[in-house]
């Protein structure tokens, strides 16, 4: 697929360059990494060397000086080549963005150069066993102990903790004026005493593993707190909106990969006199998938632009819509691709069967499609709140 004509020349050049890197690795590489229980270290290193991992981070800290628009292009094109890097969503997009916007000068100096050049990674911990999509029910709490913080709680389905140097944990502190708990963000080093992880066995075939985290009075210095203790949701959604946009990029890339495999097959596979792609029953669903992917990509680009321009409210609405549209487009594209290939769609040779499970992840995480519909019905349409 050609680069969208609405993009700048710089964006088109970035898209072409990342696509070339993706083709050097491809789906076979990622499948081998998963089978070997490894990590895509070679691809991560090459992407870092070319400046793609930190393209959204400030230039003064070794980044590319771009934004989420540029980083989403990187993830989309790697996904379209069959080799997406999930940690792009977590490390530079969420954690890097939050630290760049709200971190102290020392936190920026300590973390941003490493996040930009790929030498350091950071995981992100928000989901809890009894909270799900409700960030207001988070029970991981931080209390002061002298100049330190003591952090206690549990997290589930946290990606890449085994390879991350630290995890940006969403906890809650008590407001001395009201007694209410408010969200705050803490950098927890991987080797901090009291910080334990347990791997969760998943059916999703991905190199990034999922973990349950247990924080048992993890002692953190005062400077582990990122940003203002009273900023609350503003800082939290500074990371969650990029997460939604990047999840949309992940989905669009996967959908493009599946559709391209299906189109190639439909052009060549001949059961009767002509290729199966000549039949409308095969061609029309593929055409519809292409339309849905393009529409999702446009909303993703809108969300990224709004975010990069500093419109947090507008970006929040668009990011949720982009994630919703891209997740649906991805599930439908993968399903139609498998159906187009028939039995071959379930074979390892074509690399589509494993996407049946993977494509559904974006419908569930980082926020379910039902919660997005709640958000749009209440926040956008002004309907009574149902949750």
MARROBA-317955 format. One record per residue: y, z, x negated of N, C-alpha, C in turn; residue in one letter. Coordinates in steps of 0.2 Angstrom, whole numbers, plus 2048, in hexadecimal, padded with zeros to 3 digits. Layout:
N
YZXYZXYZXA;...
! end
This chain:
387
7FA8007FC8008008008068007FCX;80B7FC7FD8117FC7FA8168027FBX;81A8037F681F8097F78238077FDX;82580C80082A80B806831809804X;83380480783980180583F805806X;83F80B80A84480F80B845814805X;8408148008418187FA8458157F5X;8488197F184C8177EC8488147E6X;84B8107E284880D7DC8448127D8X;8488187D784581D7D383E8207D6X;83E8207DD8398237E083381E7E0X;8358177E18308127E182C8127DAX;8318137D582E8137CE8298197CDX;82B81F7CF8278257CF8208237D2X;8218217D881B81F7DC81681B7D8X;8198167D58148117D28118147CCX;8158187C881381B7C280D8207C4X;80E8247C98098297CB8038267CDX;8048207D17FE81D7D47FA81A7CEX;7FD8187C87F98157C37F581B7BFX;7F88217BF7F58277BC7EF8287C1X;7F08287C77EA82A7CC7E58257CBX;7E681F7CA7E181A7CA7DD81B7C3X;7E081E7BE7DC81F7B87D78247B9X;7D78287BE7D382E7C07CF82C7C6X;7D282C7CC7CF82A7D27CA82F7D5X;7C682D7DA7C28317DE7BC8337DAX;7B982F7D67B38307D27B48367CDX;7BA8367CA7BC83C7C67BC8427C9X;7BF8427CF7C08497D37B984B7D6X;7B58467D87AE8487DA7AA84B7D4X;7AB8487CE7A784B7C87AA8527C7X;7B08537C77B385A7C67B085F7CBX;7B085D7D17AD8627D67A68637D5X;7A285E7D379B85F7D27998637CCX;79E8637C779D8677C17A086E7C2X;7A38707C87A68767C97AC8777C4X;7AF8727C27B58727BE7BC8717C1X;7C18707BD7C786F7BF7CA8687BDX;7CF8657C07D185F7BE7D685F7B8X;7D48637B37D88647AD7DB85E7AAX;7D78597A97DA8537A67DF84F7AAX;7DE84F7B07E384C7B47EA8507B5X;7E98577B57EE85B7B57F285B7AFX;7EF85A7A97F285A7A37F68537A2X;7F384E7A47F78477A47FD8477A9X;7FC84A7AF80184A7B380784E7B0X;8058547AD80A8587AA80E8547A4X;80A8517A080D84D79A81284879DX;8118457A28158407A581B8437A9X;81B8497AA82184D7AD82084D7B5X;81A84C7B781984B7BF8188527C2X;8168577BE81485E7C181B8617C3X;8208617BF8268647C082C8607C2X;82A85A7C582F8567C78358597CBX;83385E7CF8378617D483B8677D1X;8398697CB83C86F7C884386D7C4X;8478727C384E8717BF84D86E7B8X;85186A7B68508677B085186C7AAX;8568717AC8578767A685187A7A5X;84C87A7A984687D7A78408797A6X;8418727A483C86E7A383A8697A8X;83D86A7AE83A8667B483E85F7B4X;83C85C7B983F8557BA8468557BEX;84885B7C184E85B7C484E8587CBX;8488567CD8488537D48478587D9X;8438567DE84285B7E483B85A7E7X;83A85D7ED83385C7F08328557F2X;8378517F383684A7F48328467EFX;8348487E88318457E382A8487E2X;82984E7E38238517E281E84F7E7X;82084E7ED81C84B7F28198447F1X;81D8407EE81B83A7EC81583A7E7X;81683F7E28118407DD80A8427E0X;80A8477E58048497E88018437ECX;8058407F080383B7F57FF8357F1X;8028337EB7FF82D7E77F982F7E4X;7F98367E17F28387DE7ED8387E4X;7EF83B7EA7EA83B7EF7E88347F1X;7ED82F7F27EB8287F37E68257EFX;7E68287E87E18257E37DB8297E4X;7DA82E7E87D48327E97D48387E4X;7D983A7E17D98407DC7DF8447DDX;7E08477E37E684C7E47E58527E1X;7EB8557DF7EB85C7DC7EE8617E0X;7E98657E37EC86A7E87F086F7E5X;7F08707DF7F48757DC7FB8737DBX;7FC86C7DC80386A7DD80786D7E3X;80386E7E88068717EE8088797ECX;80487C7E98058837E88098857E2X;8088827DC80B8847D68138827D5X;81487B7D581B8797D481F8797DBX;81B8777E181E8767E782087D7EAX;81C8827EB81D8887EE82088D7E9X;81C88F7E481E8947DF8248927DBX;82488C7D88298897D48308897D8X;8308867DE8368867E283988D7E4X;8348917E68378987E783A89B7E1X;83789B7DB83A89E7D584089A7D3X;8408947D48468907D284C8927D7X;84B8937DD8508957E285289C7E2X;84D8A07E184F8A77E284D8AC7DCX;84A8A97D78488AD7D184E8B07CDX;84D8B57C98528B77C48528B27BEX;8578B27BA8578AE7B48518AF7B0X;84F8B57AF8498B77AB8438B47AEX;8428B47B583C8B17B883C8AA7B8X;8428A77B88428A07B784089E7B0X;8438A17AB8418A07A48398A17A3X;8378A67A68308A87A582B8A37A8X;82D8A07AE82889C7B28298957B2X;82F8937B383088C7B582E8877B0X;8308887A982E8837A48268827A4X;8228887A581B8877A58188847ABX;81C8857B181A8827B781B87A7B7X;8218797B38238727B381E86E7AEX;81C8717A881886D7A481186E7A5X;80F8727AA8088737AC8048787A7X;80787B7A380488079E8038867A2X;8068877A880588D7AC80588B7B3X;80188F7B780088E7BE8018947C2X;8038947C880489A7CC8018987D3X;7FD89D7D57FA89C7DC7FF8A07E1X;7FD89F7E88028A27ED7FD8A57F2X;7FF8AB7F37FB8AF7F87FF8B27FEX;7FD8AF8048008B180A7FB8B380FX;7F68AF8107F18B08157ED8B6815X;7ED8BA81A7E98C081B7E38C0820X;7DE8C481F7D98C48247DB8C582BX;7DF8C982D7E18CB8337E88C8835X;7EB8C48317F28C18337F18BA834X;7ED8B68317ED8AF8327F38AC831X;7F68A88377FC8A48368028A9838X;8018AF83A8068B483C8098B8836X;80E8B58328118B882C8148BF82EX;8158C08348188C78368138CC836X;80C8CA8368078CF8368048D182FX;8078CE82A8058D08238058D7822X;8008DA81F7FF8E181E7FF8E3817X;7FF8DE8128008DF80B8078E280AX;8078E880880D8EC80780F8EE800X;8158EE7FF8188F07F881C8F67F9X;81B8FC7F581F9027F68219037EFX;8279067EE82A9087E882790E7E5X;82690E7DE8249147DB8289147D4X;82D9187D58329187CF8359117CFX;83590E7C98389077C88339027CAX;82D9047CB8288FF7CC8268FE7D4X;8228F97D581F8F87DB8188F97DBX;8158FB7E180E8FC7E280C8F77E8X;8088F27E68068ED7EB7FF8EE7EDX;7FE8EE7F47F78F07F77F68EB7FDX;7F08E87FD7EE8E48037E98DF801X;7E88DA8067E28D58057E58CE807X;7E38C98037E48C28057DE8BE805X;7DE8B98097D88B48097DA8AD809X;7D58A98077D68A18067DC8A0802X;7DC8A37FC7E28A27F77DF89D7F2X;7E28977F17E08927ED7E18937E5X;7DD8927E17DE8917DA7DF8977D6X;7DE89D7D97DF8A37D57DC8A47CFX;7D68A17CE7D28A27C87D589E7C2X;7D98997C47DD8957BE7E48977BEX;7E789B7C27EE89D7C27EF8A27BDX;7F58A27BA7F78A77B67FA8AD7BAX;7FC8AC7C07FF8B17C47FE8AF7CCX;7FF8B37D07FF8B17D78068B47DAX;8098B07DE80F8B27E280D8B57E8X;80D8BB7E980A8BF7EF8108C07F4X;80E8BF7FA8138C08008118C7802X;8158CC8018148D380381A8D5808X;81A8DB80A81F8DE80E8218E580BX;8288E680C82B8EC80A82E8EF810X;82F8F58108328F981583A8F9814X;83D8F781A8448F781A8478FE81BX;84A90181684C90881785190981DX;85490481F85990582585590582BX;85090182C84D900833846903833X;84390382D83C90582D83790082EX;83A8FA82F8368F48308338F182AX;82E8ED82A82B8EA82482E8E3824X;8308E181E8338DA81D82F8D7817X;82F8D081882B8CC81282E8CC80CX;82B8CD80682D8CC8008288C97FBX;82A8C67F68268C27F18258C57EBX;81F8C67E881E8C97E281A8C57DDX;81B8C47D78178C17D28128C67CFX;80C8C47D18068C97CE8028C57C9X;8028C87C37FE8C57BD7F78C57BFX;7F38C07BD7EC8C07BE7E88C67BCX;7EA8C97B67E78CE7B37E98D57B5X;7EE8D57BA7F18DC7BC7EB8E17BEX;7EB8E77BC7E68EC7BE7E78ED7C6X;7E18ED7C97E18ED7D07E18E77D4X;7E18E17D17E28DB7D47DB8D77D3X;7D78D77D87D18D47D87D08CE7DCX;7CB8C97DB7CA8C37DF7C38C27E0X;7C18BF7E67BA8BE7E77BA8B77EAX;7B68B27E77B68AB7E97B38AB7F0X;7B68A67F47B38A57FB7B089E7FBX;7A989E7FD7A58987FD7A8893802X;7AA88D8017AD8898057A8882806X;7A887F80C7A587980C7AA87380AX;7B08748097B586F8067B386E7FFX;7B28677FD7B18657F67B78647F3X;7BA8697EF7C08697EC7BF86D7E5X;7C386B7E07C286E7DA7C68757DAX;7CB8767DF7CF87C7E07CB8817E4X;7C98867E17C588B7E57C98907E9X;7C68937EE7CA8977F37C789F7F1X;7CC8A37F27CB8AA7F07CD8AF7F6X;7CA8B57F67CC8BB7F97CF8BF7F4X;7D58C27F57D88C67F07D98CD7F3X;7D88D27EE7D88D97F07DD8DC7EBX;7E38DF7EE7E88E27EA7E88EA7EBX;7E58EE7E67E58F57E77EA8F87E3X;7EF8FA7E67F58FD7E27F68FA7DCX;7F78F37DC7F98EF7D68008F17D4X;8018F47CE8078F67CC80B8F07C9X;8118EF7CB8158EA7C981C8EC7C7X;81F8E97C18268EB7C082B8E97C5X;8318EC7C48368EA7C98388E37C9X;8378E07C38398D87C38338D47C5X;82E8D77C88298D37CB82B8D07D2X;8308D37D58338D17DB8378CB7DAX;8358C67DE8398BF7DE83F8BF7E3X;8458BF7E184A8BE7E684D8C57E8X;8508C47EE8538CA7F184F8CE7F5X;84E8D47F58498D87F984B8D7800X;8528D68028548D58098548CE80CX;8528C98078538C280A84D8C080FX;8478C480E8428C381383F8BC814X;8408BA81A83D8B381C8408AD819X;8468AE81784A8A88148468A680EX;8448AB8098418A980383A8A7804X;8378AA80A8308A880B82F8A180DX;83489F81283389881483689380FX;83A89580A83C89180483588E801X;8308928028298907FF82588D804X;82588F80A82188C80F823885812X;82988481282B87D81482987880FX;82A87980882787480381F874804X;81C87980681587980681387580CX;816875812815870817816869815X;81B86881281D86181081885E80BX;81686280681186080180A85F805X;80886480A80286380D80285C811X;80885A81380885381780784E811X;80A84F80B80984A80680184A804X;7FE84F8047F78508027F384C808X;7F584D80E7F18498137F3842814X;7F98408127FB8398127F783580DX;7F68388077F38358017EB835803X;7E883A8067E18398077E083480DX;7E58348127E482F8177E4828814X;7E98278107EA82080D7E381E809X;7E18238057DB8228017D581F806X;7D482380B7CF8218107D081B813X;7D68198157D78138197D680D814X;7D980E80E7D88088097D0807808X;7CC80C8087C580B8077C280780DX;7C48098137C28068197C47FF81AX;7CB7FD8187CD7F78187CA7F2813X;7C97F480D7C57F08087BE7EE80BX;7BB7F380E7B47F28107B47ED816X;7B97EE81B7B97EA8217BB7E381FX;7BE7E28197BF7DB8177B97D7814X;7B57DB8117AF7D880E7A87D9812X;7A77DE8167A17DF8197A07DA81FX;79B7D681E79A7D08247937D2826X;7937D382D78C7D483078A7CE834X;7907CB83778E7C483B7927BF837X;7967BB8397987B583679F7B7832X;7A27BC8347A97BD8317A97C582FX;7AD7C782A7AE7CE8287AF7D282FX;7AD7D882F7AD7DD8347B57DE836X;7B97DD8317C07DE8327C37D9836X;7C07D48387C37CF83C7C27D1844X;7BE7D68457BD7D884C7C27DE84EX;7C57DD8537CA7E28557C87E9856X;7C17EA8587BF7F08587BF7F4852X;7BF7F084C7BF7F38467C67F3843X;7CA7EE8447D07ED8417D67F1845X;7D57F284B7DB7F584F7DB7FD84DX;7D580084D7D680784B7D8808844X;7D780383F7D98048387E1803838X;7E37FE83C7EA7FC83D7EE802840X;7EB8068457EE80C8487EE811843X;7E981283F7EA8178397EF816835X;7F080F8337F680E82E7FD810831X;7FD80E83880481083B80581883BX;7FF81B83D80082383D802826836X;7FF82383180082582A807824828X;80A81E82A81181C82881682082CX;81482283281982683681982D833X;81383083181283682E816837828X;81683182481983181D82183181EX;82382E82382A82E82582D835826X;82983882A82B83F82C82B844826X;82684382282584681B82B845817X;82D83F81783383D81383A840815X;83A84081C84084381F84084B81EX;83A84E81E83A85581D83C857816X;83985381183B85480A842853808X;84584E80B84C84D80A85085280DX;84F85581385385A816852861812X;84C86280F84B86880B84F867805X;84E8618018528607FB8598617FCX;85C85F80286385F803865866805X;86186B80686287280786387480FX;86086F81386087081A85A87481CX;85987A81B85387E81C85187E823X;85587E82885387E82F851878831X;85487282F85286C83184B86A82DX;84B86C82784586B82383F86E826X;84087482983A87882C837875832X;83B87283683986E83C835868839X;83886483583685E83382F85F82FX;82F86482B82986582782386782BX;82486B83081F86C83581C866838X;82186283B81F85C83E81B857839X;81E85783381B85282E81385582CX;81385B82C80C85E82A80785C830X;80A85D83680685C83C80485583DX;80985083C80784983C803847837X;80484983180084682B7F984982CX;7F884F82E7F185282F7ED84E834X;7F084D8397ED84983E7EB84283CX;7F083E8397EF8388367E9838831X;7E983D82D7E483D8287DD83E82BX;7DC8428307D58438337D383D836X;7D883983A7D683383D7D482E838X;7D882D8337D782882E7D082982BX;7CE82F8297C88308267C282F82BX;7C38318317BE8308367BD829837X;7C28258377C281E8397BF81A833X;7C181C82D7BE8198277B681A826X;7B48208287AD8228277A981D82DX;7AC81D8337A98198387A9812836X;7AE80F8337AF8088317A980682CX;7A780B8287A280A82379B80B825X;79B80E82B79481082E790815829X;78A81382878681782478981881DX;78C81381A78F813814795818813X;79881981979D81E81979B825818X;79482781879182D81778E82D810X;78E82880D78B82880679082A801X;78D82D7FB79282F7F67958297F2X;7928237F379581E7EF79D81C7F1X;79E81D7F77A581B7FA7AA8217FAX;7A78277F97AC82D7F87B082F7FEX;7AD82D8047B082F80A7AE83580EX;7A783680D7A483B8117A7842810X;7A884480A7AB84A8087B284B80BX;7B584680D7BC84780F7BC849817X;7B684881A7B584A8217B7852822X;7B585681D7B785D81D7BE85E81BX;7BF85B8157C585C8127CB85A816X;7CA85481A7D085281E7D2857823X;7CE85B8257CF86082B7D3866828X;7D38678217D786D81F7DE86D821X;7E18678207E88678227EA868829X;7E586882E7E68698357E6871835X;7E38748317E287C8317E787F82DX;7E887D8277EC8808227F287C820X;7F887F81D7F988681D7FB889824X;7FC8858297FD88882F7FA883834X;7F78868397F388283E7F787D842X;7F48788457F88738497FB87784FX;7F787C8527F987F8587FF883857X;80088685180688A84F80C88684EX;80A87F84C81087B84B812879852X;80E87885781087685D81387C861X;81288285F81588886181C88885FX;81D886858824886855828880858X;82587A85982987585C82B876863X;82687986782887A86E82D88086FX;82D88586B83288A86B838889867X;83888786183E88685D84287F85EX;83E87A860841874861843872868X;83E87386C83F872873842878877X;84287E87484588387884188687DX;83A88587D83688888283588F881X;83389388683189A88582C89B880X;82D8A087C8288A28768218A4879X;81C8A18778158A28798118A7875X;8148A986F8108AC86A8148B2867X;
! end
